[in-house]
Amino acid sequence: MYIMKNLMKKGLLLLCMILTAGILHAQENNDSKYLKGAVPEVEGKVVFSKEYSIPGMSQDEIFDRMLKWMETRLKENGNDSRVLYHNREKGQIVGTGDDWIVFSSTALSLDRTRIIYQLTVVCQPEKCDFSIEKIRYIYREGEEKYTAEEWITDKYALNKSQTKLVRGLAKWRRKTVDFAESYYQQVADALSAVESTETQETEKAEVTAPAEAAQAPMVIVPKKKVEVAKEADTPQKSPAAYSEVAPASLTANDIQTGSGRLVIAIGSDPFNQTVMTANAGGSLGQVEGKPVVFTILSPEQAHDALDQATEYTVRFYPNGSNEPTLILQCRKLPSPATPDGMPRTYMGEIVKAEKVNQ
């Protein structure tokens, strides 16, 4: 009996070691997009940048869309984030942002950092250059302060052979790269665009060779030609007005796959929310007669905050719009377990629904 117990203990220990090694190996494979060149530098400074090619779009139109997007996006932070400068003739827009990056969130702890940064847009005919720079972190209620240059660059965040992330700095580098990529997609949405076949290939290349792919412009195909009035003649648009509707009255057409993005907000305090985009999409439906919204996170997205949440809000933004057309307050329902490496689907019972007034 004693020998059998010892064998069982050794067997369990071996199994744990194998599983741990498998998890670490999978993590290393998933880190390929965060290795050499994932954090670009210009003259020793960290500068994330993206070039957009928009055939047929004028400089004025690009400028108007980007100015409206940046003003709206930074206002969402609910703090001192704002547009600092804009010049229509030069096509320049500069803003400052103050956001939260969440590393992990559980019922007992919240690991996060403030990230302070500058956004710069340069508009030209059929072209837009976007960059994020002057990145600083404020961690542990201000006890620790770092700059991107001393914290997430290849020199500090990678091992000597540049094949692995350095433990302790890995989370900062991963989350900052993801933060920049999220902004790249928001800019594309603000330009009311869909990606061409060439762009899809470029995005795929970014996963395996981010440094080289970052040099290629994202080709934007405008959905339609929009006539933009001159600044002095452009009326100020009032914030969208919403009306409450019965959750049961919602139809599948209220959220159409591929026609927009689903943004999840966790937390009732607007100054202290975790906000994420359901990168893999979602839809409306019913479960046991209850109206629900399905939101799907891609495998690489952080999900701890949503795992711990019991309630959250889902907003649907049509492509090219900075205003949601649908706001859903949800109570999380049990969801099936998700195998590693697969998209995670969450179900939320819709307890309150608001639609934009047409």
VOPAGU-2260 file (C-alpha; in pm, 1 decimal, decimal comma):
REM VOPAGU-2260
SITE   aa  ch    i         X         Y         Z
SITE  MET   A    0       0,0       0,0       0,0
SITE  TYR   A    1     281,9     239,7      94,5
SITE  ILE   A    2     462,7     170,5    -233,9
SITE  MET   A    3     142,4     229,5    -430,0
SITE  LYS   A    4      83,2     565,3    -258,5
SITE  ASN   A    5     439,1     671,3    -335,9
SITE  LEU   A    6     394,3     572,7    -700,1
SITE  MET   A    7      70,2     772,0    -718,9
SITE  LYS   A    8     235,0    1080,1    -568,6
SITE  LYS   A    9     525,8    1055,5    -809,5
SITE  GLY   A   10     285,2    1007,4   -1097,5
SITE  LEU   A   11      86,5    1317,3   -1000,7
SITE  LEU   A   12     406,8    1517,9    -960,6
SITE  LEU   A   13     526,7    1409,4   -1304,7
SITE  LEU   A   14     190,1    1497,1   -1456,0
SITE  CYS   A   15     201,7    1845,7   -1300,4
SITE  MET   A   16     552,9    1898,0   -1435,6
SITE  ILE   A   17     445,9    1793,6   -1783,9
SITE  LEU   A   18     141,0    2022,0   -1775,8
SITE  THR   A   19     346,6    2314,2   -1645,9
SITE  ALA   A   20     608,9    2263,3   -1916,0
SITE  GLY   A   21     332,9    2249,1   -2176,9
SITE  ILE   A   22     178,7    2574,0   -2052,6
SITE  LEU   A   23     515,2    2752,0   -2049,7
SITE  HIS   A   24     594,6    2622,6   -2399,6
SITE  ALA   A   25     254,5    2740,5   -2527,4
SITE  GLN   A   26     310,4    3082,0   -2369,3
SITE  GLU   A   27     650,9    3112,4   -2537,1
SITE  ASN   A   28     496,1    3026,3   -2874,2
SITE  ASN   A   29     221,0    3283,2   -2820,9
SITE  ASP   A   30     486,2    3545,5   -2743,5
SITE  SER   A   31     627,1    3541,5   -3097,8
SITE  LYS   A   32     446,9    3865,2   -3187,7
SITE  TYR   A   33     601,5    4039,6   -2885,5
SITE  LEU   A   34     965,7    3956,6   -2958,3
SITE  LYS   A   35    1234,2    4148,1   -3150,5
SITE  GLY   A   36    1101,2    4461,7   -3318,2
SITE  ALA   A   37     754,7    4449,4   -3161,8
SITE  VAL   A   38     833,3    4772,4   -2976,5
SITE  PRO   A   39     965,2    5011,0   -3246,0
SITE  GLU   A   40    1218,7    5282,7   -3166,0
SITE  VAL   A   41    1297,5    5606,5   -3348,3
SITE  GLU   A   42    1622,8    5773,8   -3243,0
SITE  GLY   A   43    1613,7    5590,5   -2911,9
SITE  LYS   A   44    1248,2    5674,6   -2837,8
SITE  VAL   A   45     958,1    5427,8   -2840,3
SITE  VAL   A   46     717,7    5527,0   -3118,1
SITE  PHE   A   47     433,4    5299,7   -3226,6
SITE  SER   A   48     319,1    5409,3   -3570,6
SITE  LYS   A   49      89,1    5306,7   -3850,9
SITE  GLU   A   50      52,6    5442,3   -4202,1
SITE  TYR   A   51    -288,2    5430,7   -4370,0
SITE  SER   A   52    -341,0    5458,2   -4744,8
SITE  ILE   A   53    -694,2    5573,1   -4832,3
SITE  PRO   A   54    -732,7    5598,4   -5211,8
SITE  GLY   A   55    -976,1    5869,3   -5321,8
SITE  MET   A   56   -1006,3    6046,1   -4984,2
SITE  SER   A   57    -909,9    6413,0   -4955,9
SITE  GLN   A   58    -689,4    6558,3   -4685,4
SITE  ASP   A   59    -979,5    6762,2   -4544,8
SITE  GLU   A   60   -1199,7    6456,5   -4517,1
SITE  ILE   A   61    -928,0    6254,0   -4344,1
SITE  PHE   A   62    -860,1    6546,4   -4109,4
SITE  ASP   A   63   -1227,7    6585,7   -4014,1
SITE  ARG   A   64   -1272,2    6217,2   -3945,0
SITE  MET   A   65    -955,7    6190,7   -3738,2
SITE  LEU   A   66   -1024,6    6505,3   -3535,7
SITE  LYS   A   67   -1375,5    6389,3   -3451,9
SITE  TRP   A   68   -1247,4    6042,4   -3360,9
SITE  MET   A   69    -966,6    6167,9   -3136,2
SITE  GLU   A   70   -1189,2    6415,7   -2952,1
SITE  THR   A   71   -1449,8    6146,1   -2887,6
SITE  ARG   A   72   -1201,7    5872,2   -2800,4
SITE  LEU   A   73   -1004,2    6079,4   -2548,3
SITE  LYS   A   74   -1321,4    6216,4   -2393,1
SITE  GLU   A   75   -1420,9    5856,7   -2311,1
SITE  ASN   A   76   -1134,5    5839,1   -2059,9
SITE  GLY   A   77   -1322,2    6082,2   -1835,5
SITE  ASN   A   78   -1005,9    6262,5   -1722,0
SITE  ASP   A   79    -761,0    6517,8   -1856,8
SITE  SER   A   80    -717,3    6329,3   -2185,8
SITE  ARG   A   81    -783,7    6575,5   -2468,1
SITE  VAL   A   82    -682,4    6713,9   -2807,1
SITE  LEU   A   83    -397,3    6958,0   -2748,3
SITE  TYR   A   84    -349,6    7101,0   -3095,9
SITE  HIS   A   85    -490,2    7078,8   -3446,3
SITE  ASN   A   86    -410,1    7257,2   -3768,8
SITE  ARG   A   87    -627,6    7188,5   -4072,5
SITE  GLU   A   88    -388,5    7344,8   -4324,5
SITE  LYS   A   89     -94,5    7131,8   -4206,9
SITE  GLY   A   90    -316,9    6831,5   -4142,3
SITE  GLN   A   91    -180,3    6791,6   -3789,0
SITE  ILE   A   92    -363,9    6671,6   -3476,8
SITE  VAL   A   93    -199,4    6609,0   -3138,6
SITE  GLY   A   94    -363,5    6473,2   -2824,4
SITE  THR   A   95    -267,4    6345,1   -2479,9
SITE  GLY   A   96    -413,8    6029,6   -2325,8
SITE  ASP   A   97    -436,1    5889,7   -1973,6
SITE  ASP   A   98    -562,6    5529,5   -1965,4
SITE  TRP   A   99    -551,6    5216,1   -1753,7
SITE  ILE   A  100    -386,6    4892,9   -1862,1
SITE  VAL   A  101    -510,5    4594,3   -1661,5
SITE  PHE   A  102    -266,5    4305,5   -1619,8
SITE  SER   A  103    -495,4    4086,4   -1411,0
SITE  SER   A  104    -815,5    4123,7   -1213,6
SITE  THR   A  105    -965,3    3891,9    -954,0
SITE  ALA   A  106   -1215,1    3924,7    -671,9
SITE  LEU   A  107    -926,7    3982,7    -430,1
SITE  SER   A  108    -674,9    4181,3    -632,7
SITE  LEU   A  109    -637,2    4418,4    -925,1
SITE  ASP   A  110    -301,9    4453,6   -1098,7
SITE  ARG   A  111    -297,6    4751,5   -1333,1
SITE  THR   A  112     -99,7    5057,4   -1435,0
SITE  ARG   A  113    -181,2    5402,9   -1564,0
SITE  ILE   A  114     -38,5    5471,4   -1906,7
SITE  ILE   A  115      21,3    5830,1   -2017,1
SITE  TYR   A  116      90,4    5888,2   -2387,6
SITE  GLN   A  117      74,8    6125,8   -2682,9
SITE  LEU   A  118    -123,4    6066,4   -3002,5
SITE  THR   A  119     -13,6    6232,8   -3325,2
SITE  VAL   A  120    -192,3    6232,9   -3660,5
SITE  VAL   A  121     -59,3    6378,4   -3984,8
SITE  CYS   A  122    -312,5    6394,5   -4269,1
SITE  GLN   A  123    -229,5    6420,1   -4636,8
SITE  PRO   A  124    -431,6    6352,8   -4952,6
SITE  GLU   A  125    -512,8    5979,8   -4957,7
SITE  LYS   A  126    -280,0    5918,6   -4664,3
SITE  CYS   A  127    -276,7    5930,5   -4284,1
SITE  ASP   A  128      14,1    5871,9   -4044,1
SITE  PHE   A  129     -75,2    5782,8   -3683,5
SITE  SER   A  130     164,0    5743,0   -3391,1
SITE  ILE   A  131     170,1    5678,7   -3015,7
SITE  GLU   A  132     474,6    5806,9   -2830,2
SITE  LYS   A  133     604,7    5962,8   -2504,0
SITE  ILE   A  134     467,5    5662,4   -2316,2
SITE  ARG   A  135     496,3    5666,3   -1936,2
SITE  TYR   A  136     363,9    5431,3   -1670,2
SITE  ILE   A  137     244,9    5515,7   -1317,9
SITE  TYR   A  138     224,0    5199,0   -1110,9
SITE  ARG   A  139     116,2    5112,3    -754,0
SITE  GLU   A  140     -62,0    5442,3    -687,7
SITE  GLY   A  141     237,1    5643,2    -806,0
SITE  GLU   A  142     500,0    5457,4    -604,0
SITE  GLU   A  143     668,5    5337,9    -923,5
SITE  LYS   A  144     711,9    5539,5   -1241,5
SITE  TYR   A  145     870,7    5419,9   -1564,5
SITE  THR   A  146     915,8    5527,5   -1923,9
SITE  ALA   A  147     864,7    5294,8   -2217,6
SITE  GLU   A  148    1229,7    5343,7   -2315,6
SITE  GLU   A  149    1356,0    5195,9   -1987,6
SITE  TRP   A  150    1089,4    4929,1   -1947,1
SITE  ILE   A  151     959,9    4759,7   -2265,4
SITE  THR   A  152    1231,1    4799,3   -2530,4
SITE  ASP   A  153    1424,5    4505,7   -2680,9
SITE  LYS   A  154    1724,2    4600,3   -2465,9
SITE  TYR   A  155    1543,6    4551,4   -2135,5
SITE  ALA   A  156    1239,4    4330,6   -2201,2
SITE  LEU   A  157    1410,6    4054,1   -2405,4
SITE  ASN   A  158    1681,2    3808,2   -2306,8
SITE  LYS   A  159    2030,2    3838,4   -2458,2
SITE  SER   A  160    1946,1    3614,1   -2752,1
SITE  GLN   A  161    1615,1    3804,0   -2797,6
SITE  THR   A  162    1420,1    3479,4   -2810,4
SITE  LYS   A  163    1218,1    3521,7   -2490,3
SITE  LEU   A  164    1052,1    3793,0   -2285,4
SITE  VAL   A  165    1215,0    3878,0   -1953,7
SITE  ARG   A  166    1005,1    3763,2   -1660,5
SITE  GLY   A  167     861,8    4062,1   -1476,9
SITE  LEU   A  168     866,4    4290,2   -1781,3
SITE  ALA   A  169     678,4    4053,3   -2011,3
SITE  LYS   A  170     331,2    4168,6   -1903,8
SITE  TRP   A  171     420,9    4534,0   -1965,0
SITE  ARG   A  172     548,4    4466,5   -2315,5
SITE  ARG   A  173     257,3    4240,6   -2413,8
SITE  LYS   A  174      -9,6    4477,3   -2286,8
SITE  THR   A  175     149,2    4786,6   -2442,3
SITE  VAL   A  176     178,5    4621,7   -2783,9
SITE  ASP   A  177    -186,3    4510,9   -2757,0
SITE  PHE   A  178    -281,3    4864,9   -2650,3
SITE  ALA   A  179    -116,6    5009,4   -2962,6
SITE  GLU   A  180    -278,0    4752,1   -3191,9
SITE  SER   A  181    -618,4    4834,5   -3044,7
SITE  TYR   A  182    -560,5    5199,3   -3138,0
SITE  TYR   A  183    -457,6    5101,0   -3491,6
SITE  GLN   A  184    -793,8    4927,8   -3539,8
SITE  GLN   A  185    -985,9    5222,0   -3393,3
SITE  VAL   A  186    -821,0    5455,9   -3642,7
SITE  ALA   A  187    -918,3    5223,8   -3928,9
SITE  ASP   A  188   -1277,0    5221,6   -3800,3
SITE  ALA   A  189   -1274,2    5600,9   -3770,7
SITE  LEU   A  190   -1180,7    5623,9   -4135,7
SITE  SER   A  191   -1499,1    5426,4   -4207,4
SITE  ALA   A  192   -1306,5    5156,2   -4380,1
SITE  VAL   A  193   -1272,7    4789,3   -4452,0
SITE  GLU   A  194    -938,6    4626,7   -4514,4
SITE  SER   A  195    -846,3    4507,2   -4860,7
SITE  THR   A  196    -706,3    4162,3   -4936,0
SITE  GLU   A  197    -353,4    4306,2   -4938,6
SITE  THR   A  198    -406,6    4450,8   -4590,9
SITE  GLN   A  199    -530,9    4122,2   -4452,2
SITE  GLU   A  200    -208,5    3963,5   -4567,0
SITE  THR   A  201     -12,5    4242,0   -4399,7
SITE  GLU   A  202    -196,5    4190,9   -4071,9
SITE  LYS   A  203    -116,6    3821,6   -4085,3
SITE  ALA   A  204     248,5    3904,2   -4141,4
SITE  GLU   A  205     250,7    4128,9   -3833,7
SITE  VAL   A  206     200,1    3827,1   -3611,1
SITE  THR   A  207     514,4    3658,1   -3736,2
SITE  ALA   A  208     727,9    3957,8   -3829,0
SITE  PRO   A  209     594,3    4271,6   -3660,7
SITE  ALA   A  210     901,4    4485,5   -3725,7
SITE  GLU   A  211     892,8    4436,1   -4101,8
SITE  ALA   A  212     513,6    4447,5   -4137,4
SITE  ALA   A  213     491,0    4771,9   -3941,8
SITE  GLN   A  214     660,5    4947,2   -4235,2
SITE  ALA   A  215     380,5    4856,4   -4477,0
SITE  PRO   A  216      80,4    5089,8   -4492,4
SITE  MET   A  217    -266,0    4962,3   -4406,7
SITE  VAL   A  218    -468,0    5001,2   -4724,5
SITE  ILE   A  219    -812,2    5148,7   -4654,2
SITE  VAL   A  220   -1109,2    5110,8   -4888,5
SITE  PRO   A  221   -1368,2    5375,4   -4795,9
SITE  LYS   A  222   -1720,1    5237,4   -4783,5
SITE  LYS   A  223   -1863,9    5544,5   -4950,1
SITE  LYS   A  224   -1768,3    5893,0   -5053,0
SITE  VAL   A  225   -1862,5    6144,1   -4784,5
SITE  GLU   A  226   -1895,6    6514,1   -4854,1
SITE  VAL   A  227   -1739,4    6703,5   -4563,5
SITE  ALA   A  228   -1831,9    7067,0   -4510,7
SITE  LYS   A  229   -1570,2    7327,9   -4425,3
SITE  GLU   A  230   -1500,9    7365,4   -4053,7
SITE  ALA   A  231   -1679,6    7699,4   -4023,1
SITE  ASP   A  232   -1989,8    7560,3   -4192,4
SITE  THR   A  233   -2000,5    7230,9   -4003,2
SITE  PRO   A  234   -2282,2    7229,2   -3744,5
SITE  GLN   A  235   -2200,9    7097,4   -3399,1
SITE  LYS   A  236   -2343,8    6751,2   -3363,2
SITE  SER   A  237   -2538,9    6687,5   -3045,9
SITE  PRO   A  238   -2467,2    6373,4   -2845,9
SITE  ALA   A  239   -2679,8    6080,5   -2953,0
SITE  ALA   A  240   -3014,0    6041,3   -2772,7
SITE  TYR   A  241   -3132,3    5698,2   -2660,8
SITE  SER   A  242   -3463,5    5540,6   -2571,3
SITE  GLU   A  243   -3512,2    5236,2   -2353,9
SITE  VAL   A  244   -3664,2    4937,3   -2530,3
SITE  ALA   A  245   -3779,4    4596,9   -2411,4
SITE  PRO   A  246   -3489,5    4347,8   -2433,9
SITE  ALA   A  247   -3727,3    4091,3   -2585,3
SITE  SER   A  248   -3799,2    4328,2   -2876,4
SITE  LEU   A  249   -3439,5    4320,7   -3000,8
SITE  THR   A  250   -3369,8    4128,0   -3320,1
SITE  ALA   A  251   -3059,0    3976,7   -3472,4
SITE  ASN   A  252   -3040,6    4273,2   -3712,8
SITE  ASP   A  253   -2959,2    4510,1   -3425,2
SITE  ILE   A  254   -2609,8    4358,7   -3418,0
SITE  GLN   A  255   -2495,8    4243,7   -3759,5
SITE  THR   A  256   -2180,7    4033,8   -3785,6
SITE  GLY   A  257   -1898,8    4226,7   -3948,5
SITE  SER   A  258   -2082,4    4559,5   -3949,2
SITE  GLY   A  259   -1931,0    4702,0   -3632,2
SITE  ARG   A  260   -1760,7    4625,6   -3304,6
SITE  LEU   A  261   -1884,2    4519,5   -2961,5
SITE  VAL   A  262   -1726,0    4703,2   -2669,0
SITE  ILE   A  263   -1754,0    4556,0   -2318,5
SITE  ALA   A  264   -1735,4    4782,9   -2011,0
SITE  ILE   A  265   -1691,5    4625,1   -1667,7
SITE  GLY   A  266   -1753,8    4833,0   -1354,9
SITE  SER   A  267   -2011,5    5094,3   -1257,3
SITE  ASP   A  268   -1761,0    5375,1   -1196,4
SITE  PRO   A  269   -1692,5    5543,3   -1532,9
SITE  PHE   A  270   -1351,2    5661,3   -1404,0
SITE  ASN   A  271   -1244,8    5310,7   -1308,1
SITE  GLN   A  272   -1373,7    5070,3   -1570,0
SITE  THR   A  273   -1214,6    4785,8   -1759,1
SITE  VAL   A  274   -1300,9    4831,2   -2126,9
SITE  MET   A  275   -1231,4    4579,3   -2401,4
SITE  THR   A  276   -1344,8    4503,5   -2754,4
SITE  ALA   A  277   -1487,1    4160,6   -2835,2
SITE  ASN   A  278   -1233,2    4104,9   -3113,3
SITE  ALA   A  279   -1403,7    3789,6   -3239,6
SITE  GLY   A  280   -1747,3    3955,2   -3260,1
SITE  GLY   A  281   -2081,7    3852,2   -3116,5
SITE  SER   A  282   -2457,1    3843,8   -3172,2
SITE  LEU   A  283   -2800,3    3861,1   -3013,1
SITE  GLY   A  284   -3007,6    3555,4   -2929,8
SITE  GLN   A  285   -3213,9    3373,7   -2669,7
SITE  VAL   A  286   -3128,4    3113,0   -2407,0
SITE  GLU   A  287   -3415,5    2942,4   -2225,4
SITE  GLY   A  288   -3646,5    3219,7   -2336,3
SITE  LYS   A  289   -3417,6    3497,2   -2206,3
SITE  PRO   A  290   -3280,6    3762,8   -2443,7
SITE  VAL   A  291   -2901,6    3742,2   -2439,7
SITE  VAL   A  292   -2600,5    3890,9   -2610,8
SITE  PHE   A  293   -2305,1    3670,8   -2703,4
SITE  THR   A  294   -1961,8    3834,7   -2695,0
SITE  ILE   A  295   -1655,8    3647,9   -2818,2
SITE  LEU   A  296   -1297,9    3726,8   -2717,3
SITE  SER   A  297   -1011,8    3613,6   -2938,4
SITE  PRO   A  298    -769,0    3362,2   -2780,3
SITE  GLU   A  299    -495,9    3618,9   -2713,1
SITE  GLN   A  300    -722,5    3866,6   -2531,5
SITE  ALA   A  301    -702,6    3909,4   -2154,0
SITE  HIS   A  302   -1020,2    3773,0   -1997,6
SITE  ASP   A  303    -966,4    3774,3   -1619,8
SITE  ALA   A  304   -1180,0    4084,8   -1563,3
SITE  LEU   A  305   -1473,1    3937,3   -1755,5
SITE  ASP   A  306   -1431,0    3600,6   -1584,3
SITE  GLN   A  307   -1473,1    3768,9   -1244,7
SITE  ALA   A  308   -1754,9    4004,8   -1344,8
SITE  THR   A  309   -2118,9    3933,3   -1267,0
SITE  GLU   A  310   -2256,0    4234,6   -1454,2
SITE  TYR   A  311   -2126,2    4438,0   -1747,0
SITE  THR   A  312   -2235,8    4664,5   -2032,6
SITE  VAL   A  313   -2210,7    4588,9   -2403,9
SITE  ARG   A  314   -2215,7    4869,0   -2663,1
SITE  PHE   A  315   -2244,1    4816,6   -3037,3
SITE  TYR   A  316   -2059,3    5066,0   -3257,8
SITE  PRO   A  317   -2133,7    5043,9   -3631,5
SITE  ASN   A  318   -1829,1    5070,9   -3855,8
SITE  GLY   A  319   -1718,1    5431,3   -3891,3
SITE  SER   A  320   -1924,8    5554,8   -3596,8
SITE  ASN   A  321   -1802,1    5690,6   -3264,4
SITE  GLU   A  322   -2150,3    5664,2   -3112,9
SITE  PRO   A  323   -2304,2    5329,4   -3015,8
SITE  THR   A  324   -2644,2    5248,5   -3161,4
SITE  LEU   A  325   -2721,2    4992,8   -2890,3
SITE  ILE   A  326   -2636,3    4985,9   -2518,1
SITE  LEU   A  327   -2706,0    4665,0   -2325,8
SITE  GLN   A  328   -2678,4    4615,0   -1950,7
SITE  CYS   A  329   -2612,8    4248,2   -1887,2
SITE  ARG   A  330   -2608,4    3989,0   -1613,0
SITE  LYS   A  331   -2350,5    3723,6   -1690,4
SITE  LEU   A  332   -2480,4    3370,8   -1743,4
SITE  PRO   A  333   -2274,3    3051,1   -1709,0
SITE  SER   A  334   -2080,4    2974,4   -2024,6
SITE  PRO   A  335   -1924,0    2646,7   -2137,9
SITE  ALA   A  336   -1557,0    2592,0   -2061,1
SITE  THR   A  337   -1321,1    2707,9   -2335,5
SITE  PRO   A  338   -1031,5    2488,7   -2451,8
SITE  ASP   A  339    -690,5    2658,9   -2455,6
SITE  GLY   A  340    -617,5    2849,5   -2773,5
SITE  MET   A  341    -983,5    2883,8   -2870,9
SITE  PRO   A  342   -1208,0    3196,2   -2871,3
SITE  ARG   A  343   -1397,3    3253,1   -2546,0
SITE  THR   A  344   -1773,3    3305,4   -2567,2
SITE  TYR   A  345   -1960,5    3486,1   -2289,3
SITE  MET   A  346   -2338,1    3500,7   -2251,0
SITE  GLY   A  347   -2506,9    3795,9   -2086,9
SITE  GLU   A  348   -2875,7    3814,7   -2005,4
SITE  ILE   A  349   -2997,5    4155,9   -2122,0
SITE  VAL   A  350   -3163,7    4328,2   -1825,7
SITE  LYS   A  351   -3186,6    4673,3   -1985,7
SITE  ALA   A  352   -3157,6    4786,5   -2346,7
SITE  GLU   A  353   -3126,0    5132,0   -2502,4
SITE  LYS   A  354   -3130,3    5213,6   -2873,2
SITE  VAL   A  355   -3025,6    5535,0   -3042,9
SITE  ASN   A  356   -3316,0    5748,3   -3162,3
SITE  GLN   A  357   -3341,2    5741,7   -3539,1
